[in-house]
Amino acid sequence: MDSQTWMMLSEKYVAHTYARYPILLTRGKGTRVWDMDGKEYLDFVSGLAVCNLGHCHPRVVKVIQDQAERLIHVSNFYYIEPQIQLASLLCQHSFADKVFFCNSGAEANEGAMKLARKYAKEKMDGDRYEIITMERSFHGRTLATLTATAQKKFHKGYSPLMPGFKYIPFNDPEALRNAVDSKTCAVLVEPIQGEGGVNCPTEGYLKALREICDEKGLLLIFDEVQVGMGRTGKLFAYEHEGVEPDMLTLAKSLAGGVPIGALLIKKGIAESFEPGDHASTFGGNPLATAAGVAALRAILEEGMLENCQRVGSYFLSRLEEVKKKFPFVQEVRGKGLILGMELKMDGGPIVKEMMQKGFLINCTMGNVLRFLPPLIITKEEIDQVVEALENIFNKINNDQLSMVSDQ
Ligand SMILES: Cc1ncc(COP(=O)(O)O)c(C=O)c1O
């Protein structure tokens, strides 16, 4: 069956929750993917920050094959070897002492918010349940996490939203100080906002949040679903700031492409979850956690963090050069290999043109081109993307100039 027929069947049978591009990807290897018609694409989307190791990393593939032959799933009634390995590796390499496993970023955030409420009931004075989140944040699509997501466009049609949330501007510690009241129990923040337009923290911002949380006795939760697992050049984005959260959520790239989510928790807080308080049938299942162990080891052992830092700085400098040449580029920002280019115009058509030229990139917030290549990307591959982008921008520039001269 050809790709057009498949796409027609998708329109007929798959719920229309995604605006899809008209390509059907059937194969991936490293930094590249191929569609059903054999066209090759250089992938700067990485399944939206999932394929940090590149597509079908051999260590992950091998572990999935071996684990699938041995044991795919058992209930959390029983101990699960790769789950224990992944939890201990995550704790060894982070601030955390305990890990709860689930299947997605939204679920990890749900877990964090439930634990914050439960901890507050047990350990904080009064009746504290409110969670403060940041404007332009993104925390998921379940009812609680979309309420936590402080962007109106995601709320439309779903009222009444969950009670117990308050929104403040990102990068404004004073706003937090003013927002905290006798109901507040926690602050949930992305160390770099991904969907909200690749918004980086200003110097000292996360530290200030930590100080305010300590002063007021609140829990600090970092959502590293998009920026964790090496995306910023360190295993966790919080490491850049010298600030530790009380809880941290992960998902996306944690298992090299296999669905997984995790909530990392500090001692003293984790104990508020007792047997029966929270659960997930698939959470931490043998297949997903075996893939997670292989993915984490590959990130740590194969120089991916170093490459991310090195080529990330190079990519940022190349994008800054592009900004200087084109007046419709507003700003370039990001860290490691999560980079954004804010335009003074709609970015959608540029994504489509790049796709025609064989490059997958993404646009968020309507006008921020977002680049999320695998951490194994090379300078040469970055040059190819920048060159393709410049060609498109030159055409836009020329069109704009000829429109002015026609007037
Ligand atoms: C920062 C952040 N948190 C949470 C989520 C939700 O993750 P999932 O789609 O796995 O539920 C996302 C997804 O893009 C995200 O970027």
The ligand as an SDF file (V2000), in Angstrom:
LIG
                    3D

 16 16  0  0  0  0  0  0  0  0999 V2000
    8.0850   20.2020   29.9120 C   0  0  0  0  0  0  0  0  0  0  0  0
    7.0660   19.1670   29.5670 C   0  0  0  0  0  0  0  0  0  0  0  0
    6.3660   18.5950   30.5590 N   0  0  0  0  0  0  0  0  0  0  0  0
    5.4400   17.6480   30.3040 C   0  0  0  0  0  0  0  0  0  0  0  0
    5.1750   17.2500   29.0220 C   0  0  0  0  0  0  0  0  0  0  0  0
    4.1290   16.1960   28.7580 C   0  0  0  0  0  0  0  0  0  0  0  0
    4.7370   15.0030   28.4280 O   0  0  0  0  0  0  0  0  0  0  0  0
    3.8960   13.8190   27.7470 P   0  0  0  0  0  0  0  0  0  0  0  0
    3.4760   14.2780   26.4050 O   0  0  0  0  0  0  0  0  0  0  0  0
    4.8460   12.6560   27.7330 O   0  0  0  0  0  0  0  0  0  0  0  0
    2.7240   13.5740   28.6520 O   0  0  0  0  0  0  0  0  0  0  0  0
    5.8820   17.8140   27.9520 C   0  0  0  0  0  0  0  0  0  0  0  0
    5.6080   17.4280   26.5690 C   0  0  0  0  0  0  0  0  0  0  0  0
    5.9520   18.0740   25.6160 O   0  0  0  0  0  0  0  0  0  0  0  0
    6.8460   18.8040   28.2330 C   0  0  0  0  0  0  0  0  0  0  0  0
    7.5550   19.3940   27.2670 O   0  0  0  0  0  0  0  0  0  0  0  0
  1  2  1  0
  2  3  1  0
  2 15  2  0
  3  4  2  0
  4  5  1  0
  5  6  1  0
  5 12  2  0
  6  7  1  0
  7  8  1  0
  8  9  2  0
  8 10  1  0
  8 11  1  0
 12 13  1  0
 12 15  1  0
 13 14  2  0
 15 16  1  0
M  END
$$$$
